[in-house]
Amino acid sequence: MRMASYYDCIVMNGFVVLPSEVKKLDIGIRDGRIVALEQSLADAEAGSRIDAERQYVLPGMVDIHVHFNEPNLGHWEGFSSGSAALAAGGATCYADMPLNGNPPTVTTEALALKADQAEGNSAVDYTFWGGLVPGKLDELAPMFEAGIVGFKAFMSNPGGEGEGRFREVDDWTLYEGMKKIAALGGFVALHAESDAITSQLAGAALAAGRYDADAFAASRPIIAELEAVNKALLFAEQTGCQVHFVHISSYDAVELIDRAKRRGLPVTVETCPHYLLLTMADMTALGAVAKCAPPLRSEEQREGLWRMIGEGKLDVIASDHSPCPTSMKVDASKTFFEAWGGISGAQSSMELVLGEGWIKRGLPLPLLSSLLSAGPAQRFGLYPRKGAIAVGSDADLAIVDPNAAYELLEEKLFYRHKHSPYVGKEMACRVVATLVRGTVVYTADGGLAQPTSGKSLLPLEAGSEKGMMKGSV
């Protein structure tokens, strides 16, 4: 029988990032959970020890915005390659979006197909989004009962082909869907761009023979984001539905959402590393590898988003990892408008945010950690099981060396298709190890250690956690 002072693993000598401070502590892990946070556990018995001297130990990133394209489009990116990339970037849990797979996750049957594809194929823990689309309002309640709490909707055309593709919502579907989701206790995540504005401007650009990156950016202006955000806030006020705004690209929209929060609306807001690190100039220089929607913005907007972070007005940073075969990015026969719109960045999110926000700008580590880990975990009702270093939490840890700058090379990417706008970039820090529930799943010198150790967080395992999830804001 093991003594109470026995630990399966001890992470020693690291600077541990807690919710409100950074403190040098040892972390004792038993049965996959954190059971001790002490100044020293040097005299305790342990199955293994990890020396994190001069390194920082953060909660693993909870990336609630990834597209892994299963089922049937795993040749774009599947659970195996996508989760490996996340593990290499210090992420320990993710929520997979409902579109791009075939069929999209808008029914319980489609959810079961996706769950079957993920089982035994993920390096880190996972859960799923459902979709809010026209014609499927009756599917919301069954999906919620199956454990889905977040429903993604597009307020502009998401692209794609075929009758079974994921479709944008009309105003009636969005309003009625939000009423139903509010009654269930879930929340809606919105891609907030006005299709009326973007489609009109895109059509005008193409008619004028403008197919370049600058024309694409001009066809999706900030006013399109603001119009959609305004409408969604009105619907949230009328329905009482919790709303999460994904990949917000402008500080103007963040300010708008923050004012709604202060009025008491249950809304949260997310941005992505590419809006914090890249600008329109990078999209022009790099080409379609840096194409996304909403598009990259000006340097003023990039700086404004960092200011919003410093003022505590953002809740989540997520990768919006949206991969595709490289040919869909670099095909010379395609115009910029025709190239796939999505950035591959899941492997680099934590390193990018810490390098720019902490090392370069001097923002507090607990603040950045809250955006990468605690905030997204809270949004999905997984906190404090996920997203925190605390006694009782899962031992999901990212160990970061702030003195291990390196150049990101294509051959080091775990993506199925090894393209990213960050290839060739000097990273100011490095994730040297990632632990999921106390198990080392990645090390920088050894690569992927446990490619199939991830577990589903759906359905939830305990009634108390299910209740917390349903009531989460």
RAJO-V926880 format. One record per residue. N is the residue number from 1. SS is DSSP state (H for helix, E for strand, L for the rest). OMEGA is omega as a letter, one per 30 degrees, with the letter a starting at -180 (999 if undefined). Layout:
n & ss & omega
N & SS & OMEGA
N & SS & OMEGA
This chain:
n & ss & omega
1 & L & a
2 & L & l
3 & L & a
4 & L & a
5 & L & l
6 & E & l
7 & E & l
8 & E & a
9 & E & l
10 & E & l
11 & E & a
12 & E & l
13 & E & a
14 & E & l
15 & E & a
16 & E & a
17 & E & l
18 & L & a
19 & L & a
20 & L & a
21 & L & l
22 & E & a
23 & E & l
24 & E & a
25 & E & l
26 & E & a
27 & E & l
28 & E & a
29 & E & l
30 & E & l
31 & L & l
32 & L & a
33 & E & l
34 & E & a
35 & E & l
36 & E & l
37 & E & a
38 & E & l
39 & L & l
40 & L & l
41 & L & a
42 & L & a
43 & L & a
44 & L & l
45 & E & a
46 & E & l
47 & E & l
48 & E & l
49 & E & l
50 & E & a
51 & E & a
52 & L & l
53 & L & l
54 & L & l
55 & L & a
56 & E & a
57 & E & a
58 & E & l
59 & E & l
60 & L & l
61 & E & l
62 & E & a
63 & E & a
64 & E & a
65 & E & l
66 & E & l
67 & E & a
68 & L & l
69 & L & l
70 & L & g
71 & L & l
72 & L & l
73 & L & l
74 & L & l
75 & L & l
76 & L & l
77 & L & l
78 & L & a
79 & H & a
80 & H & a
81 & H & a
82 & H & a
83 & H & l
84 & H & l
85 & H & l
86 & H & l
87 & H & l
88 & H & l
89 & L & l
90 & L & l
91 & E & a
92 & E & a
93 & E & l
94 & E & l
95 & E & a
96 & E & a
97 & L & a
98 & L & a
99 & L & l
100 & L & l
101 & L & l
102 & L & g
103 & L & l
104 & L & a
105 & L & a
106 & L & l
107 & L & l
108 & H & l
109 & H & l
110 & H & l
111 & H & l
112 & H & l
113 & H & a
114 & H & a
115 & H & l
116 & H & l
117 & H & a
118 & H & a
119 & L & l
120 & L & a
121 & L & a
122 & L & l
123 & L & a
124 & L & a
125 & E & a
126 & E & l
127 & E & a
128 & E & l
129 & L & l
130 & E & a
131 & E & l
132 & L & a
133 & L & l
134 & L & l
135 & L & a
136 & L & a
137 & L & a
138 & L & l
139 & H & a
140 & H & a
141 & H & l
142 & H & l
143 & H & l
144 & H & l
145 & H & l
146 & L & l
147 & L & l
148 & L & l
149 & L & a
150 & E & a
151 & E & a
152 & E & l
153 & E & l
154 & E & l
155 & L & l
156 & L & a
157 & L & a
158 & L & a
159 & L & a
160 & L & a
161 & L & l
162 & L & a
163 & L & a
164 & L & a
165 & L & l
166 & L & a
167 & L & l
168 & L & l
169 & L & l
170 & L & a
171 & H & a
172 & H & l
173 & H & l
174 & H & a
175 & H & l
176 & H & l
177 & H & l
178 & H & l
179 & H & a
180 & H & a
181 & H & l
182 & H & l
183 & H & l
184 & H & a
185 & L & l
186 & L & l
187 & E & l
188 & E & l
189 & E & a
190 & E & l
191 & E & a
192 & L & l
193 & L & l
194 & L & l
195 & H & l
196 & H & a
197 & H & a
198 & H & a
199 & H & l
200 & H & a
201 & H & l
202 & H & l
203 & H & l
204 & H & l
205 & H & a
206 & H & l
207 & H & l
208 & L & l
209 & L & l
210 & L & a
211 & L & a
212 & L & a
213 & H & a
214 & H & l
215 & H & l
216 & H & l
217 & H & a
218 & H & a
219 & L & l
220 & L & a
221 & L & a
222 & H & l
223 & H & l
224 & H & l
225 & H & a
226 & H & l
227 & H & a
228 & H & l
229 & H & l
230 & H & l
231 & H & a
232 & H & l
233 & H & l
234 & H & l
235 & H & l
236 & H & l
237 & H & a
238 & H & a
239 & H & a
240 & L & a
241 & L & l
242 & E & a
243 & E & l
244 & E & l
245 & E & a
246 & L & l
247 & L & l
248 & L & a
249 & L & a
250 & L & l
251 & H & l
252 & H & a
253 & H & l
254 & H & l
255 & H & l
256 & H & a
257 & H & l
258 & H & l
259 & H & l
260 & H & l
261 & H & a
262 & H & l
263 & L & l
264 & L & l
265 & L & a
266 & L & a
267 & E & l
268 & E & a
269 & E & a
270 & E & l
271 & E & a
272 & L & l
273 & H & a
274 & H & l
275 & H & l
276 & H & a
277 & H & a
278 & L & l
279 & L & l
280 & H & l
281 & H & l
282 & H & l
283 & H & l
284 & H & a
285 & H & a
286 & H & a
287 & L & a
288 & H & l
289 & H & l
290 & H & l
291 & L & l
292 & L & l
293 & L & f
294 & L & a
295 & L & l
296 & L & a
297 & L & a
298 & L & l
299 & H & l
300 & H & l
301 & H & l
302 & H & l
303 & H & l
304 & H & l
305 & H & l
306 & H & l
307 & H & l
308 & H & l
309 & H & l
310 & H & l
311 & L & l
312 & L & a
313 & L & l
314 & L & a
315 & L & a
316 & E & l
317 & E & a
318 & L & a
319 & L & a
320 & L & l
321 & E & a
322 & E & a
323 & L & l
324 & L & l
325 & L & a
326 & L & a
327 & H & a
328 & H & l
329 & H & a
330 & H & l
331 & L & a
332 & L & a
333 & L & a
334 & L & l
335 & L & l
336 & L & l
337 & L & a
338 & L & a
339 & L & l
340 & L & a
341 & L & l
342 & L & a
343 & E & l
344 & L & a
345 & L & a
346 & H & a
347 & H & a
348 & H & a
349 & H & a
350 & H & a
351 & H & l
352 & H & a
353 & H & l
354 & H & a
355 & H & a
356 & H & a
357 & H & a
358 & H & a
359 & H & a
360 & H & a
361 & L & l
362 & L & l
363 & L & a
364 & L & l
365 & H & l
366 & H & l
367 & H & a
368 & H & l
369 & H & l
370 & H & a
371 & H & a
372 & H & a
373 & H & a
374 & H & a
375 & H & l
376 & H & l
377 & H & l
378 & H & a
379 & H & l
380 & L & l
381 & L & a
382 & L & a
383 & L & g
384 & L & l
385 & L & l
386 & L & l
387 & L & a
388 & L & l
389 & L & a
390 & L & l
391 & L & a
392 & L & l
393 & L & l
394 & E & l
395 & L & l
396 & L & a
397 & E & l
398 & E & l
399 & E & a
400 & E & l
401 & E & a
402 & L & a
403 & L & a
404 & L & l
405 & L & a
406 & E & l
407 & E & l
408 & L & a
409 & L & a
410 & H & a
411 & H & l
412 & H & l
413 & L & l
414 & L & a
415 & L & l
416 & L & l
417 & L & a
418 & L & l
419 & L & l
420 & L & l
421 & L & a
422 & L & l
423 & L & a
424 & L & a
425 & L & l
426 & E & l
427 & E & a
428 & L & l
429 & L & a
430 & E & l
431 & E & a
432 & E & l
433 & E & l
434 & E & l
435 & E & l
436 & E & a
437 & L & l
438 & L & l
439 & E & l
440 & E & a
441 & E & a
442 & E & l
443 & E & a
444 & L & a
445 & L & a
446 & L & a
447 & E & a
448 & E & a
449 & L & a
450 & L & a
451 & L & a
452 & L & a
453 & L & a
454 & L & l
455 & L & l
456 & E & l
457 & L & a
458 & L & f
459 & L & l
460 & L & a
461 & L & a
462 & L & a
463 & H & a
464 & H & l
465 & H & l
466 & H & l
467 & H & l
468 & H & a
469 & H & a
470 & H & a
471 & L & a
472 & L & l
473 & L & 999
